[in-house]
Amino acid sequence: MNITITSLWAQKLFRPGEPQPFGGAELQLTLLARELAEQTDATIRFVTRGQGPAEEFLSGLLRIHKLPYRRLRIARSVWGMLDCLRACRRLPSDIYIQRGGGFETGITGWAARSKNKPFLFMTSSLWDVDGFHETRRGVLYGTFYLYGLRRAGIIITQTEQQQRLLKERYGRESIVMRSAHPIPEAIPEGKEGVLWVGRCEPCKDPDMFLELARRTPRISFTMVCPPANRMDMFERVQEKARVIANLRFLPGVSFEETERLFASHKVMVNTSTQEGYPNTFVQAFKWGLPIITARFDPDDILTAHGMGLRTGEAIEDLAKGVEAMMEEERWLEASRKARRFADEHHNIRTAASRFYEIIERAVAGHQKRAMAKHS
């Protein structure tokens, strides 16, 4: 089995020195791909983009095909699409996979169609199912995304809510598959403090977390907030963080370092206005961190399983929720439930095995349809 994965922002996961940030979609694809490579004899190729000229190299068992990074944004948009299309068509592949809506959804779907191979698309946020791409990001962007979505033979969504919205808006069925991670053997003792992890962009609402830390000086806070596309916003947030005495601000760390932070902290806070099914939720669950969220609770899992609280947008209520969860007996019960949920729903070994079954079914179904068409 030859599998081609398009994930243009994943390069930092293979070369930590890269300045381009990665997101949850890239991390999830990389974790699944590494586990698939261990479990099966599949050859897995990643089409990514990074600093410098085009290059091919190995990252463990994965074969990385790095596209050149073009400095000008217009060059990345126009020539970058052609780079991506050429790479996808050049590589030997039995199936193409891409996660998270974008230009590359259409490009990957186009490559799959031109080579008569199946295309598997995976959603990464509510934006992929609620009309955001075609209504808010421009006609060209929306056209590419819709083409890829229609071309996909199989679609994987992260939550039941995404599955329902996809069906209602686009008439497409999907398979729900939650994000997954390697699960640690045990949760460390002596955990302290509150953790926030997210890119510095408006939909993550880092300012709300800064205000939370300012209002609760008796609790220690850690904020991991790498810059995204708004350097002006990042510089403002970083400057505000400097004057909050009980807040440690980290402008970006490796995935391995975030693992150590989740292992040592007690509670995670989420202030996002929009998410899919964040990898930070999975990291929190597996390290036994209850989650206090202002707005977002995918499929109501936090409240339904006793793993945290959704407080609403009032900063006073968010602060009260954090203070209540820091109480030892309540925290211990929620922590145990979070870890149990991770064991049952987010184990990478189980998820990768199921993912490979979906891939095999997609390839077999496509081949069967192609044979029927030509018989």
N, C-alpha and C positions, 0 to 999 in steps of 0.2 A: 504493500500500500504506500503510495506517494501522496503526501498531504502538504498542500501549500497554504500558509496562513499569512494574510496581509495584516500587518500591524505596524504602521509607520512610526508610531511614537514609542515603540518598545525598546529602542536601542540602548537606553540607559540600564535596562535590566541585564543586558549582555556585556556592556562596558560601562561600569559605574562612573567613569570620568566624563561621560557625555553631559553637556549642559541641558539638553532638552528634557523636560520632565515627563514622567510616565503617569498614567492614570490607572484606575481599577480595571478597565477593559484590557489593557496591555498586560497587567500583572496576572489577571486570571487566565488569559490565553497562554502565557509563559508557564505558569504553574501546571496547567492541564497538559501542555505539550511535553514538558519535562517528564511528567508522570507517565504519559502515553509512551514516550520513547523508552522508558524503563520496563513497562508492562508488555509491549508489543514489539514486532519487528518492523513497524512502520518507519519510513524515512520522512522526517518532518522538516520542512523548509519555511523559514520566516522571511518575508519581504519587509524590510524596515528602512528607515532613513536616518542618517547620522552625519556628523561632521566629516569633512574631507570628501575625496572622490569615492566612486563606487568600489565596493570591496566584498569579497566572500570569505567567511571564516567559520570555524566551529565554536560553539558554546556548549560544552558537554557533548551530548548526543544530537543537538540541534544544529542544523545548517543555516547560517545567517547570510542573507543576500542583501547587503546594505546599499541603498540608493544614495546618490550624492546629495549633499545638503546645499541647496541653492540659496544664496544670501537674500536676494530680493524676493519679497512676498509674491509678486506676480509671477516670477520665474518658478517658485515652488508650486504655485497653483497650476500653471499651464504646462511647463516642462515636467514638473513633478508628476502630473497625471500620466503623461506619456512614459516617463521612467517606470512608473508603477505598472502600467499596462504591458510594456515590453517585458519587464521582469516576470510578471505572472504568466504571460504567454510562452516565454522561453523555457520555463521550468517544467520538468516532467511531473505531471500531477494527475491523480485519480479523483481528487476533490479539492475545491477551494473553500476556505473558511475566512470570515471576517467578522469582527465584533465592534459594535458601536456605529451609529449612523454618521455618514460623511460622504465626501467625494469618492473615497475609496470603496464604499459600498457599491456604487455604480461601476467603478473601474473593475473591481474583482468579479462582479456579476457579468460584466461584458467579456472579460477574459475567459470565464467559465463557458459562456455561451459560444464564443468563437472556437473553443477547443472541444465543444460538446461534452462538457464535464459538469457534474452537479456543483451547486453553490449552496453552502450552509451559512446562514446569517444568524448572528447572536445579538440581541439587544443589550444595551449597557445603561440605559436610563429611560425615564418616562418620555423624554424628548423623542425617542425613537418610535413611540406609539401614539403620541397625542397631537400630531400634526405640526410640531414645532419646526422641523426642518424645512417643510415646504411653505409654511406661512410666515416664518420669522427670519429665515436665513437667506432669502433671495431665490429667484426663479431657477437660476442655473444650479445652485446647490441642491434645491429641492428636487429638481428634475433628475439629477444623478442619483440621489438617495432613493427616490421612488422607483427608478429603473432597477436598481439593485434589489430593492425589497420585493418587487414583482418577480424578478428573475430567481430569487432564492427558492430552492426545492424544499428545504426544511428550514424552519425558523425556531430558534431557542430563545425563550424569554426567561427573565430572572424571577418573576413573581406572578401570582395569579392575577393581580391587578393589571400588569403589563399584558398578560395573555388575553384578558377581557377587552382591554382597550384596543389591542391589535385586531381582534376579531370585529369589534364594533366599527372602527374607523376604516380598516383596510380589507376586511373580509378574509383575513388570513388566519389559519389555525397555527398553533405553535405548541412546543413542548416546554414545560417549565423545568428548569434545572438551576438550582441555587448555586451560588459561588462556593468554591471549596479551597481548602488549604491543608497542608500537612498539620496534623494535630500533635502538640507536644505531649510528652509522657506525663507531666504533672505541672500544676500551677505553683510558682514559687511563693514562699511565705514572706511576710513583711512588706506587702504592697502598700504604697502611699500615693496620694495626690490624684489629680484629675488631668486627663489627657484629651487633646484635640488634635486631629490630623486632617489636613486638607490643603488643596492648592489655594493660592491667594486669588480668588475670583469672586464676583458678586454672589453667585448662587450658593457658595459655601458660607457666606455671611460671617467672616472672621471678626468683624466689629462686635457682633453680639457676644462672642466668647471673650473678647477683651473687656467688655463691660461687665460680664459675669465675674471675671477674675477681680476686677476693681471693686466690685460690691461685696466680695466674700474674702476679706484679707486673711482670715484665719486658716484658709485652705491653700495648699500649694497647687499651682497649675503649670502644665507644660503644653506649649503650642508648637506643633510642627507645621510650618506654613511656607512651602516653597513658592517662588514666583511663578506665575503662569504667563498670560499675554498682556497683563496690565502692570507694568513696572511702576507707574505712578501710584497705583493702589498698594502695591507691595511696600514701597518706600514709606507711605503714610502709615500702614499697619505696623511695620517694623518700628517706626518712630514712636507710635503710641504705646507699643509693648514695652519699650525701654523704661518707661516711667512707672510701670506697675511692679511693685517690689516683690510680690508673691508669684510672679509669672516668669517662667523660663521660656524664651523664644528661640526656636531653632529654624533657620531659614531653609532647611532642606537636609534630609539625611537619606541614607540608603534604606532599602527595604529591610535588610538585616538589622539595621539600627532601630527601625520602627518596631521590629519584633521584640527587641530588648526593652523598649519603652513600654510596650503593652504588657510585657512580663512583669515589670516593676511597678506599674501604676494600678490604682484601685478602681477607678471609674472613668468611663469615656463620655464625652459630651459631643453631640452632633447638633449643629445650628443650620444645616443646609435648607434652602428653600426647595430644592429639587435633587433627587437622587434616583439611582436604579436600585441596586442592592449592593451597598458599598462593601468593598473588601475590608474596610476598617471595622465594619460590623462583625465580619467573620473573625478577624484578628482579635477583637474584643471578646467574643464568645469563647474562642479556644483558649484564651489566657484568663478567662474567668472575670472579665470586666462587665458589670451591668452598664447599660447605656441610658443616659438621660438625653432625650431629644426634644428640641423645641417644637418641631413641626412634622418630622418624617418617621413613620413606623411602617415598614413594608409589610403588607398583609396583616398588620396589627400583631406581629409576632412578639414584640416586647411586652405588651400588656397581656396578651393571651397566655404567654408562657412564663410570666413573672420575671423577666430578665431586665427590666428597666421601666422607665416612665416616659410618657409623652406629656409634656407640661403645658404646651401652648406657647405663644410668642411673647407673652409678658415676661420681661426679664426678672421680675420679682418671683414669678412662679418657677422659672428655671432655676434660680438661686435656691429656693426652698426645696426643689426636687433633688438638687445636688447635695445639700446639707442633710436631707433625710436619708439618702442612699449611703452617705458616709458613716452612718450609725452601724456599728459592727455587726449586730445580730441580723439586721435587715440586709446589709451588704453580703454577708456570708450565705444567706439563703438564695439571693439573686445570683450570686457568683456561681454557686453550684448548679443552678438551673441553666445558666448560660453555657457552662462547660458541657453539661449533659446534652444541650441542644446542638452544640458544635459536633460532639461525637456522633450524634444521630443523623445530622443533616448536612454537615460540611466537610466530611472526610475526603481528602483528595483522591485516595485510592479507590474508593467506591465511585466517586464522581467520574474519574477518568475511565474506569471500566464501562460505566454507562455511556459516557461520551463516545467511546470507541464503537459501542454497539449502534449508536445513532448514526455514526459515520458509515459503518458497514452497511446499514440499512439504506442510507441515502445513495451510496454507490450502487448497490444491488438494484434498487428501485429504478435508478436512472438507466442502468444498463438494460433492464427489462423493458422499459419504455422505448428505448432506442431500438432494440431488436424488434419490438412489435411494430414500430413505425416503418421499418425497412423490410418487413416480411410480406 
